Structures are given as structure tokens and as C-alpha cells.
Amino acid sequence: MSAPAFKDPVSFGARAVALAIDLVLLLAVHLFQFLLLAGWLFNEMTQFEPLTVLTLFSSYIVIFLSSFVFLHMFYFTLFHAVSGQTIGKMIMGIRVVTRDDKSLSPAVAFLRWTGYILSFVPLASGFLWSAVDKEHCAWHDRLAQTKVITAEMT
């Protein structure tokens, strides 16, 4: 098996489908986690006073939100640092590389994930930007000096 052949930057549509696949996978993990924690909380509610239940519920929210952030950070950083591809990108046949077509270091992959937050906050404008950018780069690509390209095995 030879090294991947790199092509031109990919379209907004391919990037959006890859991200949608990743988000569906992550949503399934979050749903499973939610059901586990909700079941645990429901069992605990019957054993404690209302103030204790409120404290448990608050803890549940903190655990759920922090694990939500950590899971996304871990998923996108690890996959991009190891192979340049998340599961969605693998399915779509695309990958993330540096501006000079090299693999991402863990630090660059983490910076790119941090940029996801910046891209998402203003109504996902940073993601949508890749639809109008001539190089199809989103804000997080600009921040981390990366690009998304096709990767076909030759």
C-alpha cells in the first residue's frame, strides 16, 4: 500500500457531510451517557431529600457538560493528530493536513479543535465560511494553518 495522493481542497458540502457523520456518532455516545447518568440519578432521587437531589442533579449537569466538551476535544484532536481523519472524514475520503501538506501534530490538532469553538459560537459562521472561501478554509483552518483535502489511496 502506498502513501495517499493529495488533491485539491474539498468542497463545503463534503466537509459538512463528514462533520454531520462525526456529530451523529458523538450524539450516539452522548445519548448512551445521558441514559446511564439519568438512570443513576433517578435511582438516587428516591433515596434522598430534595436538597440532596438538587445537588445530585447539579453534579449530573456538570459531569454531562464537561464530558461533552472532553469527548469532542478528545475525538477531534486524537483523530486529526493520528491520521488527519475523523470517522466522518474517512467515510468521505478527505483529510486534514498543514498548509504544506504535512500531518498535524497533537498541538496543531488541539489548536484546530479550539478553533471549532470559535467557528461555532457566532451561529456557526466559521464553519459556513468555508462555503465562500476560495480555498474552502473555515476559521479553524485559518487559525491552525490547516486545510482539508481529498485523500485517495493510490
N, C-alpha and C positions, 0 to 999 in steps of 0.2 A: 504494500500500500504506500503510495507516495504522498507527499505533502499536499495540503489543499491549494487549489488555484484561486487567487483572489480576483474579484471582478469589481465593477463599478459600485458606488453606494446604492443601497436598496431604497425602494420607494417607501413612502409613508404608509401605504396600505400593508406591505409585508411586515413592517415594523409593528404596526398596530395589531395585526393578527397574532404575531409572536408574543406581544405583551398580553393580549387577551388570553392566549393559551396559558401563559405563566400565571396570570391572575386567577384563572379558573382553578388551576392546580392548587395555588395558595389558598383560595377560598375553601376548597375541599378540606384542606388541613385545618383551617380556622374553624370550619363548621364542626369537625370532629372534636377539636379542642373545646369549643363552646359547649357542645353536648356533654362532654366529660365534666367540665367545670360546673355547668348548670346542674347536672345530676348530683354532684357532690354538694353543691350549695343547697339544693332542695332537701337533701337528706339532713344537712346541718340545721336548716331552718326549723325543723320540727323539734329540735333538742335544746334550743337556746332562747333566751329572752330577746325581745325586739331590738334592743340596742346592740346586742351581740350579733344579731342577724344583719343589722345595718353595717356594722364593722366588717363582717364577713363579706357582704355584698360589695363594699368599697374595696376591700382587698381583691376580690374577684375581678372587679373592673380594672384595677391597676395591673394585676397579673395578665389579664387578657390583652390590654393595650400594649404593655411592654413586650409581651411575647409576639404580638402582631408586628411591632417595629423590628424586634430582633430577628424574627423569622424572615422578613423581607430583606433586611440587611444581609443576613447570612446567605440566603438563597442567591440573591443577585451578585453579591461580592464574590462568593465562592465560585459559582459557575463561570462568571466572567474572568476571574483570575486563573482558574484551572484550564478552561477550554475556550474562553471567549464566547461561549454559547450557553444560554439557559435552555431548558427543555423546549420552550416555545421557539427559540431561535434554531435549535437543532431540527425541529419539525419543518420550519420554514426554509432551512438551508442558508441561514445567514449567521454572521458572527461579528463580534466587536473586536476591533484592533486599534492600536495607536495610530496617530496621523501618519507615521512612517511604516505602517503595516506590520508592526510587531505585536506580540502577545501582551496583554495587560498584566502589570504587576499587581499584587494584592493591594498596594496603596492606591494605585490608579483606579482599580476596580471599586474600592471603597469610596474614593472621591466621586466616581461616576454615580454610585448609588446615592451619595449625599446630594448630588445634583438632581436626582429623581425627585427629591423633596422640593427643591427649588422649582423644578419643572411642573410639578403637580399643583402647588399652592395657588398660583393665580389662575384658577379654572382650567388647569391642565394646559395652559398656554405654551409652556416649554416643550411639551410633547407635540402639540399641534404645530409648533414652529417648523418641525421637520417636513411638513407638507408644503411649506412655501420657501424653505431654504434651498438655494440652488445645489448645495451638496447634501441635502436631506439630513442635516445635522440638527438635533434637538439641543436645548440649552445644556443638558447634562453632558452631551458630547463636546460642546464648546468648552465647558468648564474643565473636563478631564482630558481634553485634546484627543478624543477618540472618534471613530467613525464606524458605522455599521455597513458591512459589505456582504456580497454573496460569497459563499464558500462552497465550491463544488469539489468533490473528490475526483482527482484525475487518475 
